Amino acid sequence: MNIIRGSSRILGDEVSTDIHCSSKYLPGKDTAYIATVAFEQVAPGFARAFAKGDIIVAGRNFGINSSREQAVHVMHRLGVAAIIAPSFGRQFYRNAINNGMPVVECDTAGIAAGDAVELDLAGGRISVPARNIARTVPPLPAAVQALLSAGGLIPFLQKHPDWNLGELAA
């Protein structure tokens, strides 16, 4: 899972995943339904145009005010391969990692909808060859890469019941 390739799907600044990916605002609707209308209010047709393996390229503070893990579950159902943004709501960021969703903070300027994007999580690089964009970002720590490779925190702990923080950090 160190290299992720997909087409970019653009969202703006300050997108609250609580509003756009939560049954709180669609009472009685399940994750599968919510994935069909995700982000409709900020980007009409977003979910319909989304293909499994696409990468969300968002603006500042993606996932702001989001404490619900359901948002990440909806994005998994939608087929999101990764999310890049200049910054994330901190609760969303941690929920994403804990649920196996790669999230990378970087400058997203110049990336347009449909651009082919490549993320190198271990090497700390993001590239958009068609636009000659190559950006260096801090590589995700080994512990985070291990969680993502396992599919999230719970699958990681199920595979490693005797897990020791020192082993993973080494």
N, C-alpha and C positions, 0 to 999 in steps of 0.2 A: 504494500500500500504506500510505498515511499513516493512513487510517481503517480500523479492523477492527471488525466487529460479529459477535457470536456469543452463544450461550447458555453460561452458566457451568457448569463441571463441577468439583466440589470435591474437593480432596485435602488432607491434613493437613500437619503439620510433619515435618521431617526425612525426607522421602521420598527414598530413594536410587534414582536411575534405573538404577544398575548392577544392582540386584536386580530391578527391575520391568520393565526394557526391554532386557534383555541376553541373548544366547545363552549367556553364561557360565553362567547358572543353568538354561538349557534347551538343553543340548548337542544339536546336530544340528537345531535348529529355525531356520527362516529368519525374516527381518524380518516377512514377511506373517503368519506364525503368531503371532509374539510380539505383534504389534499386536492380535490377537484376545483376548489374555489380559493385556494390559498393566495393571498396578496392581491386579490381582485380589486380591492378598494384603492390600492396605490399603483397598481399596474394591471389594468383590465386585460384579460386574456392570458395572464402570466402562466397559470397552471395548464391551460390548454396548449400553450406553445412549448411547455417544458418537456424535455425528453430525458428519460433515465440516463444518468451520467453527466447531465449538465452541471455547471458550476454557478452558484449565485455570486455575482459581483455586486456588492452593496456599497452604500455610502457610510458616512460616520454613524456610529452608535447603533449598528444593526443589533436587533434583539433587545433594545433598551426596555427596561421595566419588566422583563420577562423572567418569571421565576418558575414557569410551568415546563416540565419536561415534554409535555404533549407537543409543543412546537417542534422539537427535534424529531419526534415520532412522525409528525405530519410531513416534515421535509424528507425523512427516509422514505415514506410512502410515495411521495412525489418523485423520488429518484435522485435527489440532490447528492452529488458526489463530494462536494466541498463548498465552503463559503469563504470568500475573501472580502475584506472590508478594512478601511483605515482604523476602525475601532469597533468594539463590541460592547454591549451591555455585559457586565461581569458575570451576572447569574446565568445569562444565556450562554456565554462562552464556556463556563464550566459544565453546564448541562450538556452542551454539544459534545465536549470531550468525553464526559461520563457516558454518553449514549453513542459513541463511536462516529461522530460527525467531525471531519477535519475542518478546522477554522484557522485562518491565517490572517494576521494583521499586516496590511501593506497599503501603499498608495495605489488606488485603483484608477487614477486619472488616465485618460486616453484609451481605456478598454471599452469597446462598444459591444452592443448586443450581437450575439452570434459569433464573436471572435473565438478562435481556438486558443484555449489557455492550457498551459502545463504548469503544474505545481510539483516541486521537488521538496517534500516535507523534510527529508533528512539533510539534503544539501542546502536548504534555505534559499531556493530560487523560484521565481515566478516569471514565466515568459509568455509573450504573445507574439509569435514570429511574424505574423502578417503586418504588425504595426511596429516592428523592431523594438518591442518592449522587453527588457530583461531587468528584473529587479531582484536585489538580494534582500532577504529577510532573515531574522534569526531562525535557525533550524529549530523545529519542535524538539523539546527535550526527549531523551530516550524513554523516559517514563510515559510521556504522553504518546509517543509513537507506539509503545507497547500496548497501551490501552486502546488506541485506534485500530491497531492490527488485530486485536482480539475481538473487536466489535463493541467495545465500551467497557466500563468498570465492572459490571456484574459478570459478563462473559469472561473477562480477564481473571476475576477472583475465582470463578468456577474452574478455570483451567489451572489456576495456581493457588490451591487452598492454603498452602503454607508460605504464601508470599511474604517476603521481607523487603521493606523499603530499601535497605542497604544493597540488596542484590540488584534491584532494578536501577538504582542510581549509579551503580558502578560502571 
